[in-house]
Amino acid sequence: MVTPVLTPTTMTFFERFETDILSGKKTITIRDETELHYVPNSVVTVSTLETGREFCQLAILAVEPISFSALSDFHAEQENMTLAELKQVIQDIYPGIDQLYVVSYKLVGQL
């Protein structure tokens, strides 16, 4: 029997990204396959990874597969960093993983 995947209602970010998310400078996150289950048109409550402090709600706009090698300046701009910085951050978090997922979102409220 297949266990249904529930629509996630929460998402975490490193504290260092909070200001960019709240200012609208960061509009995507790139995650691995463990977080590909976000659903467009759903809303998630966002907290910091380090402390669990909730700070906003985001509306999920899209979830799209992408390979590490296909990351571009366009993705880096949406992450509010350079392409070199983006690739380094991804390698630090997901070493050796090529298949990733771009989760696009918009801020719907601060907590």
N, C-alpha and C positions, 0 to 999 in steps of 0.2 A: 504494500500500500504506500502510495506517495504522500508524504507529509506536505500540506500546503504551506507556501511561504507567506507569512503575514507581511502586510505593508508596514515598513518601518515608520515609527513615529518620533524617533530621536536621531540625532547626528552629533558627533563630537568633532572638535577642531582643537589644534594646539592653541594655547592662549595667545601666541604671537600673531595669529591671524584675526583675532577678534576685531581690532580697530578697522582693518581693511574690509571685513564683512559688514560691519555696522555703517561704514561710510559708502558702501556700494562699489568700492574699488575691486573687490574680489567677488566674482560672480559665478565661478565654477570651483569644483573640487575634483581631483583625479584620485580614484580609489581602485583597489583590486577587486577580484571576483567576490570576495566576502561581503562587499557592499554594493552589489549591482542591483539589489532588489528595491531600490527607491522607485516610487511610482509618480510619474508626471501628474500634476494637479493635486497632489497630496501636500500637506503641511507638516513639517517636522520641527520639534523643539530642539534648539541647539545649546550644547553645553561645552565647557572646556574639558579637554581630555585630562588635564593635570588635576583638577579639583572637582569636576562635576558641576560647576556653577553654571546655571542656565542664564543665557544672555540674549537670545532672540528666537524668532520663528522665521523659517524660510519656506517658501513655496517651491516645490520641485518642478522644474520646467521640462527637463529631458534627461535621459540616461543613455549615453551612446558609447559603444565600444571604440577603443583606439589602441594602437600599438605604441609602445614607447618610442619607436623610431619615427612615428608620424606626428609626434608633438611638434608644435610650431610656435613662432612668435605670437600668433593669434592666441593660443592657449596661455602662453606666458603672460600676455597682456591682461587676460581675464583673471589670472591669478595674482596680478599686480607684482610681477617680478620679471627678471630677464629669463630667456630660454635656458641659459646655462644654470641659473639658480634653480629654475623649475626642475630640470633634469637631475640636479644634485639632490634636491629635496626628495624627489620620487625614489631615487636610488638609495637614499638613506632610510626611507620608510619601507620600501618594497624592493630590497636588493635582488637583482637578477630577474625580475618579473617583466615580461614584455607585454602581456595582455592587460590593459587597464580600461577603466570606464570613466568618462567625463560626466559628472553630475552637474547640470546647470540649474541655477536657482535664482530667486529674487527675495530680497528682504521684505517681510510682511509686517514685522513688528519687533520692537525691543522689549525685553523683560526687565 
